[in-house]
């Protein structure tokens, strides 16, 4: 990729980077691109909230993992 050639090493783009590249090709101003990233992240957050409401797993994961990991540092018991 051109980005890797400029950087001098391989650069892996995440979904946000791929969307930015596409928006750049479409001529969308860079100052507007961040808004698209925020919109996509918000949509993902809403989807995650719906998933948790339909099939709760967060509390189960916390209750399973928390006792297995010792607390260290400030505030440790």
C-alpha positions as CSV (number, residue, x, y, z in Angstrom):
1,X,0.0,0.0,0.0
2,X,1.0,3.6,-0.5
3,X,0.8,4.3,3.2
4,X,3.3,1.5,4.0
5,X,5.6,2.8,1.3
6,X,5.6,6.2,2.9
7,X,6.0,4.9,6.4
8,X,8.8,2.5,5.4
9,X,7.0,-0.5,7.0
10,X,3.7,-2.4,6.6
11,X,0.7,-0.5,8.0
12,X,-2.4,-2.4,8.8
13,X,-5.6,-0.4,8.6
14,X,-8.5,-1.0,10.9
15,X,-12.1,-0.4,9.8
16,X,-11.9,3.3,10.8
17,X,-8.8,3.7,8.6
18,X,-10.5,2.0,5.7
19,X,-13.5,4.2,6.0
20,X,-11.3,7.3,6.1
21,X,-9.5,6.2,3.0
22,X,-12.8,5.6,1.2
23,X,-14.1,9.0,2.4
24,X,-10.9,10.6,1.1
25,X,-11.4,9.1,-2.3
26,X,-14.9,10.5,-2.3
27,X,-13.6,14.0,-1.6
28,X,-15.1,14.3,1.9
29,X,-13.1,16.9,3.9
30,X,-10.9,15.5,6.6
31,X,-12.6,17.7,9.2
32,X,-15.9,15.9,8.5
33,X,-14.4,12.3,8.6
34,X,-14.3,12.1,12.4
35,X,-18.0,12.5,12.4
36,X,-18.4,9.4,10.3
37,X,-16.2,7.5,12.8
38,X,-18.2,8.7,15.7
39,X,-21.5,7.6,14.0
40,X,-20.1,4.1,13.3
41,X,-18.9,3.7,16.8
42,X,-22.2,4.9,18.2
43,X,-24.1,2.3,16.1
44,X,-21.8,-0.4,17.4
45,X,-22.4,0.7,21.0
46,X,-26.2,0.6,20.5
47,X,-25.9,-2.9,18.9
48,X,-23.8,-4.1,21.9
49,X,-26.4,-2.7,24.4
50,X,-29.2,-4.5,22.6
51,X,-27.1,-7.7,22.6
52,X,-26.5,-7.4,26.4
53,X,-30.2,-6.8,27.0
54,X,-31.2,-9.9,25.0
55,X,-28.4,-12.1,26.2
56,X,-26.6,-10.7,29.3
57,X,-23.0,-11.8,29.6
58,X,-21.1,-8.9,31.1
59,X,-22.0,-9.5,34.7
60,X,-21.3,-13.3,34.3
61,X,-17.8,-12.5,32.8
62,X,-17.1,-10.0,35.6
63,X,-18.2,-12.4,38.4
64,X,-16.1,-15.2,36.9
65,X,-13.0,-13.2,36.2
66,X,-12.8,-10.8,39.1
67,X,-12.1,-13.3,41.9
68,X,-9.4,-15.0,39.7
69,X,-7.4,-11.8,39.3
70,X,-5.6,-10.4,42.3
71,X,-5.9,-6.7,42.9
72,X,-2.5,-5.0,43.1
73,X,-1.5,-1.4,43.6
74,X,-3.3,1.5,45.2
75,X,-6.4,0.4,47.1
76,X,-5.5,-3.3,47.1
77,X,-6.8,-5.3,50.0
